[in-house]
Structures are given as structure tokens and as C-alpha cells.
Amino acid sequence: METQENEQENKITKQDASAGRNWYAIHTYAGYENAVVRNLKQRVESLGMQDLIFDVVVPTEKKIKIKGGKRVEEMEKVYPGYVLVDMIVTDESWYVVRNTPRVTGFVGAGVNPVPVSQTEMVDLMARMNTDITKHSIDLQADDAVIIVDGPFKDTEGKVIESDEKSGKVKVLVSMFGRETPVELDFLQVKRI
């Protein structure tokens, strides 16, 4: 009888409501983050959990990518496969989130969710709410590239550095028998 009481006591304290309102990361099936947000918001409303679950967010930021040879500004997920939930963790709120379709679990140790730190949330919110757009450059140092536009068109080279903020790539090209660094827009190069 005593072990049964201890088990029940452990079950009650499994979710520490004294932690208060925090942001928590939940793991989802990849590609279903937006569906999880919709489903969870719907469940919160239908189950009347607005006093425990306040907000659900897919962290995204603006990125410039190349599609069809043109620059396209897109919203890209910062953490694919994860959704952030602003909530007070109780057994009931934990159950609602955990049993939302396509949610695999909370980030944390076992069944105990670990809140995202305040500094991480401040940094993440700043990334999400900035007007500065990052370039998505999938080139790294020593990658072999061919220049597809500009005065060095059809010249092969090797990447020496890339800058996502400015969208520029420095490439070593062979000119007059010597290696010369050339700064190009990332649209002007293509990986070989």
C-alpha cells in the first residue's frame, strides 16, 4: 500500500507547476511543425486551456535563397522539427501538448520538460522579429565552383570564404598564371 502511495505522489509531482510560465520546446515530426501549431491551438481552445497554454510558435527567420536562378526571400525554420510553447506545466497541460497529433515529446529529461532559457528566448525572438534578411549560402571554404555570371563567366575557382550577411563569396580564380581572389555575389557562382 505504501509503494502505491509513493508512486501516486511521484506522479503528482512529475510536472512542477511551481516553475511558472516558461517557453518549452517540443519535438514534432519533421515538416509538420505548422500542423502541430494549428492542432495545438485548436486543442487549447476546445479544452479551455488558455489559462495554462498561452502561445505556440514555429521559430522562423527571413532568408534569401536561389530558386530558378532568382533571389527569393523565404521564411525558413530556425529549428526544423521543433515548436515552442509558452505555458505553465501541469499534468493537464503536459497531457494536452504531449498528446497532440504529430508531437513526439518535450525536450527534457524523461517526462520532465526543461524550459528554454530566457537568454535563448530573447536571442531567438530577436532573430524572428528582425528586418535584416540573411542569405542562405550553402558554400564552404575549399568548395569547387564555376562562375555563372559576370566578367569571369565560365571560370572555375575555389571558395576561400563566404559571408551570409552580405551574400558575398570570395573565390580564388586563376588569372594570368596566378591565383587571384575575386569577391562575387553568391548568385554568380554554382558548386561543381
Buried (B, 14 or more C-beta within 10 A) or exposed (E): EEEEEEEEEEEEEEBEBEBEEBBBBBBBEEEBBEBBBEBBBEBBEEBEBEEBBBEBBBBBBBBBBBEEEEBEEEEBBBBEBBBBBBBBBBEBBBEBBBEBEBBEEBBBEEEBBEBBEEEEBEEBBEBBEEEEBBBBBEBEEEBEBBBBBEEBEEBEBBBBEBEEEEBBBBBBBEEEEEEEEBEBBBBBBBEE
